[in-house]
Amino acid sequence: MKNKIKVERAEKDVTQQQLADAVGVSRQTIVAIEKGRFLPSTPLAIKISRFFGKSVETIFLLEEDD
């Protein structure tokens, strides 16, 4: 699964720590999600999406098998 968290953070001028604090996780969790090393739970994905005011599908993208 890919995500646009880094892009969304840049657009809103938000640090990883600010996002982490807002959604109740560690900065390391945000780093891992951004790098694709950790898949967030459904509730966390929803919190992140709501933080940016966008749909889950806009922030998180499923990679389709060809």
CYANA upper distance limits for C-alpha pairs under 8 A (distance plus 0.5 A):
  1 MET  CA     36 GLY  CA      7.47
  1 MET  CA     39 LEU  CA      8.09
  1 MET  CA     60 PHE  CA      7.35
  1 MET  CA     61 LEU  CA      6.22
  1 MET  CA     62 LEU  CA      5.30
  1 MET  CA     63 GLU  CA      6.01
  2 LYS  CA     36 GLY  CA      7.00
  2 LYS  CA     60 PHE  CA      6.41
  2 LYS  CA     61 LEU  CA      5.57
  2 LYS  CA     62 LEU  CA      6.94
  2 LYS  CA     63 GLU  CA      7.38
  3 ASN  CA     33 ILE  CA      8.47
  3 ASN  CA     34 GLU  CA      7.17
  3 ASN  CA     36 GLY  CA      8.19
  3 ASN  CA     59 ILE  CA      5.93
  3 ASN  CA     60 PHE  CA      4.86
  3 ASN  CA     61 LEU  CA      6.26
  4 LYS  CA      8 GLU  CA      6.62
  4 LYS  CA     34 GLU  CA      8.15
  4 LYS  CA     58 THR  CA      8.25
  4 LYS  CA     59 ILE  CA      5.58
  4 LYS  CA     60 PHE  CA      7.07
  5 ILE  CA      9 ARG  CA      6.48
  5 ILE  CA     34 GLU  CA      6.64
  5 ILE  CA     59 ILE  CA      6.89
  6 LYS  CA     10 ALA  CA      6.72
  6 LYS  CA     34 GLU  CA      6.90
  7 VAL  CA     11 GLU  CA      6.78
  8 GLU  CA     12 LYS  CA      6.80
  8 GLU  CA     52 PHE  CA      7.53
  9 ARG  CA     13 ASP  CA      6.18
  9 ARG  CA     14 VAL  CA      5.40
  9 ARG  CA     15 THR  CA      7.17
  9 ARG  CA     16 GLN  CA      8.17
  9 ARG  CA     19 LEU  CA      8.50
 10 ALA  CA     14 VAL  CA      6.90
 14 VAL  CA     18 GLN  CA      6.61
 14 VAL  CA     19 LEU  CA      7.18
 15 THR  CA     19 LEU  CA      6.86
 16 GLN  CA     20 ALA  CA      6.54
 16 GLN  CA     27 ARG  CA      6.26
 16 GLN  CA     30 ILE  CA      6.81
 16 GLN  CA     31 VAL  CA      7.71
 17 GLN  CA     21 ASP  CA      6.54
 17 GLN  CA     26 SER  CA      7.92
 17 GLN  CA     27 ARG  CA      5.56
 18 GLN  CA     22 ALA  CA      6.66
 19 LEU  CA     23 VAL  CA      6.80
 19 LEU  CA     27 ARG  CA      8.39
 19 LEU  CA     30 ILE  CA      8.21
 19 LEU  CA     48 ILE  CA      8.32
 19 LEU  CA     51 PHE  CA      8.45
 20 ALA  CA     24 GLY  CA      6.28
 20 ALA  CA     25 VAL  CA      5.45
 20 ALA  CA     26 SER  CA      5.96
 20 ALA  CA     27 ARG  CA      5.78
 20 ALA  CA     29 THR  CA      8.16
 20 ALA  CA     30 ILE  CA      6.82
 21 ASP  CA     25 VAL  CA      6.83
 21 ASP  CA     26 SER  CA      7.73
 21 ASP  CA     27 ARG  CA      8.42
 22 ALA  CA     51 PHE  CA      8.07
 23 VAL  CA     44 LEU  CA      7.67
 23 VAL  CA     47 LYS  CA      6.44
 23 VAL  CA     48 ILE  CA      6.98
 23 VAL  CA     51 PHE  CA      8.22
 25 VAL  CA     29 THR  CA      6.90
 25 VAL  CA     30 ILE  CA      8.07
 26 SER  CA     30 ILE  CA      7.34
 27 ARG  CA     31 VAL  CA      6.78
 28 GLN  CA     32 ALA  CA      6.65
 29 THR  CA     33 ILE  CA      6.67
 29 THR  CA     38 PHE  CA      8.09
 30 ILE  CA     34 GLU  CA      6.57
 31 VAL  CA     35 LYS  CA      6.74
 32 ALA  CA     36 GLY  CA      6.68
 32 ALA  CA     37 ARG  CA      5.55
 32 ALA  CA     38 PHE  CA      5.81
 33 ILE  CA     37 ARG  CA      6.41
 33 ILE  CA     38 PHE  CA      5.34
 33 ILE  CA     39 LEU  CA      6.60
 33 ILE  CA     40 PRO  CA      7.31
 40 PRO  CA     44 LEU  CA      6.27
 40 PRO  CA     45 ALA  CA      6.25
 41 SER  CA     45 ALA  CA      6.64
 42 THR  CA     46 ILE  CA      6.70
 43 PRO  CA     47 LYS  CA      6.72
 44 LEU  CA     48 ILE  CA      6.66
 45 ALA  CA     49 SER  CA      6.64
 45 ALA  CA     56 VAL  CA      7.13
 45 ALA  CA     60 PHE  CA      8.43
 46 ILE  CA     50 ARG  CA      6.54
 46 ILE  CA     56 VAL  CA      6.66
 47 LYS  CA     51 PHE  CA      6.59
 48 ILE  CA     52 PHE  CA      7.09
 49 SER  CA     53 GLY  CA      6.57
 49 SER  CA     54 LYS  CA      5.79
 49 SER  CA     55 SER  CA      6.25
 49 SER  CA     56 VAL  CA      5.82
 49 SER  CA     59 ILE  CA      6.88
 50 ARG  CA     54 LYS  CA      6.60
 50 ARG  CA     55 SER  CA      7.82
 54 LYS  CA     58 THR  CA      6.84
 54 LYS  CA     59 ILE  CA      7.60
 55 SER  CA     59 ILE  CA      7.19
 56 VAL  CA     60 PHE  CA      6.33
 57 GLU  CA     61 LEU  CA      6.61
